Amino acid sequence: MRPPIPRPIPLAVATLAVAVLTAACRGPFPPPPDTARHPVVDTIHGVEFVDDYRWLEDQDSPATRAWIDEQNAYAELIVGDTALRAELEARLRELMDAPGALFPRRAGDYEYFSFRPPGREVGAIYRRPAPEEREYAPIDPEGDFEMVLDPLDIHPDGTTSVGIRDFSPDGNLMLYAIRDGGQDEVSIRVRDLTTGEDLPDRLPNFLYGGISFNDDGTGFYYVSRSREIGGRVRLHMLGTDIEEDVELFGEGHGPEKFVGFSRGGDGRYTVYTVQHGWARVDVYLQDAQAGGEPRPLIVGAPARFRTRFVEDELWLLTNLDAPRNRIVAVNPASPDPEPANWRVVLPEADDLLTGYQIIDEKIYADYLHNVSSRIVRFEMDGTRIDEIPIPEHTVASLRSWQDGTALLTLNSLITPSHILEIDLETMETTEWLPSAVPFDSEAYEVSQHWYTSADGTRGPLYVAHRKGYEPDGDTPTLLYGYGGFNVNLLPRFDARAAVWMERGGVYAIATLRGGGEFGEDWHRDGMLENKPNVFDDFVAAAEWLIEAGYTNPDRLAIRGGSNGGLLVASAMTRRPDLYRSVYCGVPDLDMVRFYQFTETNNIPALLEYGNAAVKEEFEVLRTFSPYQNVRDGVDYPAMIIMQGDLDTRVPPLQARKMAARMQAATASGLPVILDYDPRAGHAGGRTFSRSVRNAAMELAFHMGQLGVGGEVVR
């Protein structure tokens, strides 16, 4: 058993305090509440699994609800109502409450935007008169603007949110979504902006993709997606019953796929897409002038496509025959739009092409070079012109502004987001919107290093800390990762990281296979049968931090959410000796039975993770599924699991069962806690104060485990 770092235990919850004084305590931490075991045996492909906590899958049973209440009380007891936690919450509130940049959307005579003013618990929809000489301008938090829609009028607890979806061509109607709590499902309403009232037309609570008005504002297109039949593109005409909506596309494409659409060519063409997981997209094209059904443009290719109309051409950003992406142009009117007839606009380069903008008849292409931004300018025919200067280890984005200028947004691990105005002829920049985040970036530094994974693959690792710091082998270090779904995990500013570094810690981000940072080969090397590579990468990154002298296992904490929650839980069950503390947020944890969880709306994730109904994929999943790989009597690290009751993307039953299993199995004497929010979901349903509170609780848990004091390092 590893010796815990001694610290006082604040007895903040009266209902557990008595039990703490009388129970046999495994070390200085109070034991968790008892959890009943009711074994259920599953046999999958001839392999038996015993699940002692299947009863916790019944989310609404009185026994489960009582257990959740006990777990929340225990979590508060362990973290405690301490001075450190209060200091962390106060500092996080300062950092997280600072207003950022807003770019309004013009509709009619107004500019509209969603905004949470400092101090307010939830954002609302606002507008202001549109200026005549520019498309948009910075939003002053103290400015004079009008509230259009306040979600507090819908639900006063601040867990309901509203979002703009589209405006009618005349700017008089607004499509907006209402998200009640944290569920992914939303309802759709139509607001008459001249009267402030909603029209009778509405879509019920459901999963919706793209939603947009038709050309004359008499109706709107939308994508609805169900767990039973998958996605469908429909057209609703205002003033009619939704039962009369016309289905335009989607039949035959099941719930394991995402369906989408876009329109272009002055309304002549509609592009329909069918996304198969995160590695393949099929494209169909419909010509309203020619009539007829949508025809396949590219179907069955093992590649992704992002579509956009540029004048009379359809441009595709694709990894077809180009793992790091390229841009090709298709003539949509051609009788033979086969790949052999596509025009290459930008060929594949050494760096990953992630997107592009067209400003003043020039292409500004976004690249990732070793997970850092580059923006290269080209003529419309693909001839390279030059490159916009961007600092090292920075995330950058560009948008059109006015009069030969653009706005360049910069962000890094140690630099909060700020915006420069750049003269596109001279490349000279001036401050357009400085950051309002009160953080001293000049006091910190960031560097990039490379770890070597188990199979010899090298991956980058960002490390940030206070300037002048010299590795001493004993510094509290927090390592973050994701590794999946073709997501690029970029070195962006994060309030948690800032507070961690202010307290003297080292903050690190590991770039892992399964993400998209180095192209499709890097992604595929971390999905399906290659998913174990992701965990090997993360373990290698942790080992590198130790071997390089930054930290040691008693001073190393790890964190991850969603797919990253799977990451840290799998890394923990593989190498429990390597970490002292684990944050596991809204996680996937029971990968063996994931395909049986009928309440999830994320069935396409099986095409990334693997489907245990398929024997070959089951054999891989069982090697890393955290819930099935917890072993009794192991010295596991301390662990905090956070989950929301209304998560419809990742079934919250997994977090409940994992907490119970870990509490019963661990022999280290270190606490395993579950912090469970009754209104939150996977990515919503939290007030601003709750978000601050969650961040403070996570950091307080890590700092308590790693022995971080209450002093800010100067």
Secondary structure by P-SEA (a helix, b strand, c coil): cccccbbbbbcccccaaaaaaccccccccccccbbbbbbbbbbcccbbbbbccccccccccaaaaaaaaaaaaaaaaaacccaaaaaaaaaaaaaaacccbbbbbbcccbbbbbbbcccccccccccccccccccccccccccccccccccccccccccbbbbbccccccccbbbbcccccccccbbbbbbccccccccccccccccccbbbbccccccccbbbbbccccccccccccccccccccccccccccccccccccccccccbbbbbbbccccbbbbbbbbcccccccccccccccbbbbbbbcccbbbbbcccccccbbbbbbcccccccccccccccccccccccccccccccccbbbbbcccbbbbbbbcccccccccccccccbbbbbbbbcccbbbbbbbcccccbbbbbbcccccccccccccccccccccbbbbbbcccccccbbbbbbbbcccccccccccbbbbbbbbcccccccccccaaaaaaaaabbbbbbbbccccccccaaaaaaccccccaaaaaaaaaaaaaaaaacccccccbbbbcccaaaaaaaaaaaaccccccbbbbccccccccccccccccccccccccccccccaaaaaaaaaccccccccccccccbbbbbbbcccccccaaaaaaaaaaaaacccccbbbbbbccccccccccccaaaaaaaaaaaaaaaaaaacccccccc
